[in-house]
């Protein structure tokens, strides 16, 4: 009976280790597949959102000219209400 207990505990440790390793391998494979799908989607998608060209033109045209004074910051920059 002692031999069965020893062999059962050793077998249980090996089986649980194998299950843990297989779960690790599954997670690794799922992460790699997600990266592959994400890069494929980024490669075939239109990266410029609709209307972004007009927005970037408005920002560039409203930018501060060279050697001009930088805009001043508002009095409270934390965004929290005082009181």
HURALIN-V609868 format. One record per pair of residues at least 6 apart in sequence whose C-alpha atoms are under 7 Angstrom apart, sorted by the first residue. I is the first residue (numbers start at 1). J is the second residue. D is the distance in Angstrom with one decimal. If there is no record, write none. Layout:
BEGIN
i = <I,I>
j = <J,J>
d = <D,D>
END
This chain:
BEGIN
none
END
